[in-house]
């Protein structure tokens, strides 16, 4: 098997961090300090990471024979603050078991 799961976990962490930066720093700057540039920058970064996360989640599902419930949990984790960061421990164990 390839390194798909490894890259999925890396992108999941990056996506989770970008989401927290967007929610915790960029959006308050936009709405309380009237500085929308941070949302423009981090929103774009987060969007790219989110798309990469979804693509890699689909690839992991296919390559590692995960069921649809696994994909749904990954999708849910990506829209909850700290979701992908919390799920990383479980995903790390799944990755180790698949080697």
C-alpha positions as CSV (number, residue, x, y, z in Angstrom):
1,X,0.0,0.0,0.0
2,X,1.1,3.6,-0.6
3,X,1.5,6.5,1.6
4,X,-2.1,7.7,1.1
5,X,-3.1,7.3,4.7
6,X,0.1,9.2,5.8
7,X,-0.7,12.1,3.6
8,X,-4.3,12.1,4.6
9,X,-3.3,12.5,8.3
10,X,-0.9,15.3,7.5
11,X,-3.5,17.2,5.4
12,X,-6.1,16.5,8.1
13,X,-4.0,18.2,10.8
14,X,-3.2,21.1,8.5
15,X,-6.9,21.5,7.6
16,X,-7.9,21.4,11.2
17,X,-5.3,24.1,12.2
18,X,-6.3,26.3,9.2
19,X,-10.0,26.0,10.3
20,X,-9.1,27.1,13.9
21,X,-7.0,30.0,12.6
22,X,-9.9,31.0,10.4
23,X,-12.4,30.8,13.2
24,X,-10.3,32.1,16.0
25,X,-8.2,34.7,14.4
26,X,-9.2,35.7,10.9
27,X,-13.0,36.0,11.5
28,X,-12.6,38.1,14.7
29,X,-10.2,40.4,12.8
30,X,-12.8,40.8,10.0
31,X,-15.8,41.4,12.2
32,X,-14.3,43.2,15.2
33,X,-11.3,45.0,13.7
34,X,-12.7,45.5,10.2
35,X,-9.7,43.8,8.6
36,X,-11.1,41.2,6.1
37,X,-7.7,40.4,4.5
38,X,-7.0,37.6,7.0
39,X,-10.3,35.9,6.0
40,X,-9.4,36.2,2.4
41,X,-5.9,34.6,2.9
42,X,-6.8,32.0,5.5
43,X,-10.1,31.2,3.9
44,X,-8.3,30.4,0.6
45,X,-5.7,28.3,2.4
46,X,-8.4,26.5,4.3
47,X,-10.5,25.9,1.2
48,X,-7.6,24.3,-0.6
49,X,-6.7,22.1,2.4
50,X,-10.4,21.1,2.8
51,X,-10.6,20.0,-0.9
52,X,-7.3,18.0,-0.5
53,X,-8.7,16.5,2.7
54,X,-11.9,15.3,1.0
55,X,-10.0,13.9,-1.9
56,X,-7.5,12.0,0.3
57,X,-10.3,10.8,2.6
58,X,-12.0,9.3,-0.5
59,X,-8.7,7.7,-1.6
60,X,-8.1,6.2,1.9
61,X,-11.6,4.9,1.8
62,X,-11.0,3.2,-1.5
63,X,-7.4,2.0,-1.0
64,X,-7.8,0.8,2.6
65,X,-11.3,-0.7,2.1
66,X,-13.0,1.6,4.6
67,X,-16.8,1.7,4.7
68,X,-19.0,4.7,4.1
69,X,-19.4,5.3,7.8
70,X,-15.6,5.9,8.1
71,X,-15.9,8.5,5.3
72,X,-18.8,10.2,7.0
73,X,-16.9,10.4,10.3
74,X,-14.0,11.9,8.5
75,X,-16.3,14.5,6.9
76,X,-17.9,15.3,10.2
77,X,-14.4,15.7,11.8
78,X,-13.5,18.2,9.1
79,X,-16.4,20.5,9.9
80,X,-16.1,20.5,13.7
81,X,-13.4,22.6,15.4
82,X,-10.6,20.4,16.7
83,X,-12.3,17.4,14.9
84,X,-9.4,16.3,12.7
85,X,-6.9,16.9,15.5
86,X,-8.9,14.7,17.9
87,X,-9.4,12.0,15.2
88,X,-5.7,11.9,14.4
89,X,-5.0,9.5,17.3
90,X,-7.5,7.0,15.9
91,X,-6.3,7.5,12.3
92,X,-2.7,7.0,13.4
93,X,-3.7,3.6,15.0
94,X,-5.6,2.7,11.8
95,X,-2.6,3.6,9.7
96,X,-0.3,1.5,11.8
97,X,-2.7,-1.5,11.7
98,X,-2.8,-1.3,7.9
99,X,1.0,-1.6,7.4
